[in-house]
Amino acid sequence: MFSNRDSLEVESHANTAFWDYQSFITASAYFQPYGFGTTYINRKFTGTKEVAAFLAHVATKTSYNDPILTQSLCKVKVDDIFQYKNTYPCTSGIAYYSRGTLPIYWNYNYGEAGKELDVDLLNHPEYIEQNATLAFQVSIWRWMMPIKEHQPSAHEVFIGYWKPTKNDTLSKRVSGFGATMNVLYGDLVCGQGDNESMNNIIAHYLYYLDLMGVNREETGPNEVLSCAKQVVFNPSSSSSP
């Protein structure tokens, strides 16, 4: 599943083999009571599809923009540095750049994730780079938690717990994989018509569905799979994930 975790192109020698299967399983177990990978909808198990959807985002965010999955799960961090919000004050000398397989960034998210996982990530964000299980836990936390209050999480829009309002319907937002891209990336990917970034994420999703033996017909129609025509939840001018 993580075929490139031993790549020599991992950012540092210390991180060779960092992303391992057992760490993912251990991290997943923490969130299973919250419904990650364990949900039934109308008596039909949707957990396998959700894991495929999550891994699609993980593979996309940790790749080197090479052909699909050839460098997936190599990056432990990226170089952007963000410090945002005062709920969790920034610690002097600490850089809150993107870390994790579905990266978190900004001090606010480090504080919130650390509170949930009972780890002092605000003062020690480097723990994510040192512990693969924690890196996956942080990423699943990102998947399970809304970007903003009164908005759904990627988990909720994927499994169908979220019920679109009349305004959502007018904005062409529907539950499904496409809406997970809307929640996580907003107008960086969605509402832009057919585009390479969106199609790359969808391609990863289809890959993992095939790998896990799920029929592609279960993805639903294009408006469910895609977010090309969806109005975004959080326009980039007002977004603060």
C-alpha positions as CSV (number, residue, x, y, z in Angstrom):
1,M,0.0,0.0,0.0
2,F,2.9,2.4,0.8
3,S,5.2,1.1,-1.8
4,N,7.6,4.1,-1.8
5,R,8.1,4.5,1.9
6,D,11.7,3.2,1.5
7,S,12.5,5.6,-1.3
8,L,16.0,7.1,-1.2
9,E,14.4,10.4,-2.1
10,V,12.8,10.7,1.4
11,E,13.9,14.1,2.7
12,S,16.5,12.8,5.2
13,H,18.2,9.5,5.8
14,A,16.5,9.4,9.3
15,N,13.1,9.3,7.6
16,T,13.8,6.3,5.4
17,A,10.9,3.8,5.9
18,F,9.1,6.4,8.1
19,W,5.7,5.8,6.7
20,D,4.9,2.2,7.6
21,Y,1.7,0.2,7.5
22,Q,1.6,-0.7,11.2
23,S,1.8,3.0,12.1
24,F,-1.3,3.7,9.9
25,I,-3.2,0.9,11.5
26,T,-2.3,2.0,15.0
27,A,-3.3,5.6,14.2
28,S,-6.6,4.5,12.6
29,A,-7.5,2.4,15.7
30,Y,-7.6,5.6,17.8
31,F,-10.3,7.1,15.6
32,Q,-12.3,4.0,14.9
33,P,-14.7,4.8,17.9
34,Y,-15.4,8.1,16.2
35,G,-16.4,6.3,13.0
36,F,-13.2,6.4,10.9
37,G,-13.2,3.5,8.6
38,T,-16.0,1.8,10.6
39,T,-19.2,3.4,9.4
40,Y,-22.3,1.7,8.1
41,I,-24.9,3.7,6.1
42,N,-28.3,2.1,5.5
43,R,-26.8,-1.2,6.7
44,K,-24.1,-1.0,4.1
45,F,-20.4,-0.8,5.2
46,T,-18.7,2.3,3.9
47,G,-15.5,2.0,5.9
48,T,-13.3,0.7,3.0
49,K,-14.4,3.5,0.7
50,E,-13.6,6.0,3.4
51,V,-10.1,4.6,4.0
52,A,-9.6,4.7,0.2
53,A,-10.7,8.4,0.1
54,F,-8.4,9.3,3.0
55,L,-5.4,7.6,1.4
56,A,-6.1,9.3,-1.8
57,H,-5.6,12.7,-0.2
58,V,-2.6,11.4,1.7
59,A,-1.0,10.1,-1.4
60,T,-1.6,13.3,-3.2
61,K,-0.2,15.5,-0.4
62,T,2.9,13.5,0.2
63,S,3.9,13.0,-3.5
64,Y,6.5,14.8,-5.4
65,N,4.2,15.6,-8.3
66,D,5.6,12.7,-10.3
67,P,3.3,10.2,-12.1
68,I,0.6,8.8,-9.9
69,L,1.9,7.1,-6.7
70,T,5.5,6.8,-7.9
71,Q,6.7,9.0,-5.0
72,S,3.8,8.9,-2.6
73,L,4.3,8.9,1.1
74,C,7.9,10.3,0.9
75,K,7.5,13.7,2.4
76,V,7.4,14.2,6.1
77,K,7.1,18.0,5.9
78,V,6.9,20.8,3.4
79,D,8.6,24.2,3.6
80,D,5.8,26.6,4.0
81,I,5.8,28.4,7.4
82,F,2.5,29.6,8.9
83,Q,1.7,31.2,12.2
84,Y,-2.0,32.0,12.6
85,K,-4.6,32.9,15.3
86,N,-4.1,33.8,18.9
87,T,-6.1,31.0,20.6
88,Y,-2.8,29.1,20.9
89,P,0.0,31.6,21.1
90,C,3.0,30.9,19.0
91,T,6.0,29.6,20.9
92,S,9.1,31.6,20.3
93,G,11.4,30.0,17.8
94,I,8.9,27.4,16.7
95,A,7.9,27.1,13.0
96,Y,4.4,25.8,12.4
97,Y,4.9,24.6,8.8
98,S,2.9,21.8,7.3
99,R,3.6,18.4,8.9
100,G,1.8,15.0,8.6
101,T,0.5,12.9,5.8
102,L,-2.6,15.2,5.4
103,P,-0.7,18.2,6.7
104,I,-1.8,20.5,9.4
105,Y,-0.3,24.0,9.7
106,W,-0.6,27.2,11.8
107,N,-0.3,27.2,15.5
108,Y,-4.0,27.0,16.0
109,N,-4.2,23.6,14.4
110,Y,-1.2,22.3,16.3
111,G,-2.8,23.4,19.5
112,E,-6.2,21.8,18.7
113,A,-4.7,18.5,17.4
114,G,-2.3,18.3,20.4
115,K,-5.3,18.8,22.8
116,E,-7.2,15.9,21.2
117,L,-4.2,13.6,21.1
118,D,-2.8,14.7,24.5
119,V,0.5,15.7,23.0
120,D,2.2,19.1,23.4
121,L,2.4,19.8,19.7
122,L,2.3,23.6,20.2
123,N,5.7,23.5,21.8
124,H,7.0,20.4,20.1
125,P,5.6,20.2,16.5
126,E,8.7,18.2,15.6
127,Y,7.1,15.2,17.3
128,I,5.1,14.7,14.1
129,E,8.3,14.3,12.1
130,Q,9.7,11.8,14.6
131,N,6.7,9.5,15.1
132,A,4.9,8.0,12.2
133,T,1.9,6.9,14.2
134,L,1.5,10.4,15.5
135,A,1.8,11.8,12.0
136,F,-1.0,9.6,10.8
137,Q,-3.1,10.5,13.9
138,V,-2.8,14.2,13.2
139,S,-3.8,13.6,9.6
140,I,-6.8,11.6,10.5
141,W,-7.7,14.3,13.1
142,R,-7.7,16.8,10.2
143,W,-10.0,14.4,8.2
144,M,-12.4,14.0,11.1
145,M,-12.6,17.7,12.2
146,P,-14.4,20.6,10.5
147,I,-12.2,23.4,9.1
148,K,-14.5,25.9,10.8
149,E,-17.4,25.8,13.2
150,H,-20.8,25.1,11.8
151,Q,-19.3,23.4,8.8
152,P,-18.9,19.7,8.0
153,S,-15.7,17.7,8.2
154,A,-14.3,15.7,5.3
155,H,-15.4,12.6,7.2
156,E,-19.0,13.9,7.5
157,V,-19.4,14.9,3.9
158,F,-17.9,11.6,2.6
159,I,-20.0,9.2,4.6
160,G,-23.2,11.2,4.3
161,Y,-23.7,12.4,7.9
162,W,-23.8,15.9,6.6
163,K,-27.2,17.0,5.1
164,P,-26.9,19.7,2.5
165,T,-29.1,22.8,3.1
166,K,-31.1,24.5,0.4
167,N,-28.1,26.9,0.0
168,D,-25.7,24.0,-0.4
169,T,-27.9,22.5,-3.1
170,L,-28.0,25.8,-5.0
171,S,-24.2,25.8,-4.6
172,K,-24.0,22.3,-6.1
173,R,-22.5,20.9,-2.9
174,V,-23.4,17.2,-2.4
175,S,-22.1,14.5,-0.1
176,G,-19.3,12.4,-1.6
177,F,-15.7,12.4,-2.5
178,G,-15.9,15.7,-4.4
179,A,-17.1,17.4,-1.2
180,T,-14.0,16.2,0.7
181,M,-11.8,18.2,-1.7
182,N,-14.1,21.2,-1.1
183,V,-13.7,20.9,2.6
184,L,-9.9,20.4,2.6
185,Y,-8.8,22.6,-0.2
186,G,-11.6,25.0,-1.2
187,D,-11.0,27.1,-4.3
188,L,-7.4,25.8,-4.7
189,V,-9.0,22.8,-6.3
190,C,-12.8,23.2,-6.4
191,G,-15.2,25.4,-8.4
192,Q,-12.6,25.7,-11.1
193,G,-14.1,23.4,-13.6
194,D,-12.1,20.4,-14.8
195,N,-8.5,20.8,-13.6
196,E,-5.3,18.8,-13.1
197,S,-5.1,19.1,-9.3
198,M,-8.7,17.8,-8.9
199,N,-8.2,15.0,-11.4
200,N,-5.0,13.9,-9.8
201,I,-6.7,13.5,-6.4
202,I,-9.6,11.6,-8.0
203,A,-7.1,9.3,-9.8
204,H,-5.6,8.4,-6.5
205,Y,-9.0,7.7,-5.1
206,L,-9.8,5.3,-8.0
207,Y,-6.5,3.7,-7.5
208,Y,-7.1,2.8,-3.9
209,L,-10.6,1.7,-4.6
210,D,-9.2,-0.8,-7.1
211,L,-6.5,-1.8,-4.7
212,M,-9.1,-2.6,-2.0
213,G,-11.5,-4.4,-4.3
214,V,-14.2,-1.7,-4.3
215,N,-16.2,-1.4,-7.6
216,R,-15.7,2.0,-9.1
217,E,-19.4,2.3,-9.7
218,E,-19.8,2.9,-6.0
219,T,-18.2,6.3,-6.4
220,G,-21.5,7.7,-7.8
221,P,-22.1,10.1,-10.6
222,N,-19.6,12.7,-11.6
223,E,-21.2,15.5,-9.5
224,V,-20.5,13.3,-6.4
225,L,-17.0,12.3,-7.4
226,S,-15.9,15.8,-8.6
227,C,-16.0,19.3,-7.1
228,A,-15.6,21.1,-10.4
229,K,-18.9,22.9,-10.2
230,Q,-19.2,23.2,-6.5
231,V,-19.2,26.6,-4.8
232,V,-16.5,26.4,-2.1
233,F,-17.3,26.4,1.6
234,N,-14.4,28.7,2.4
235,P,-13.1,31.1,-0.4
236,S,-9.4,31.6,-0.1
237,S,-9.9,35.3,0.8
238,S,-11.7,34.2,4.0
239,S,-10.3,30.7,4.6
240,S,-8.3,29.9,7.7
241,P,-7.9,26.1,7.9
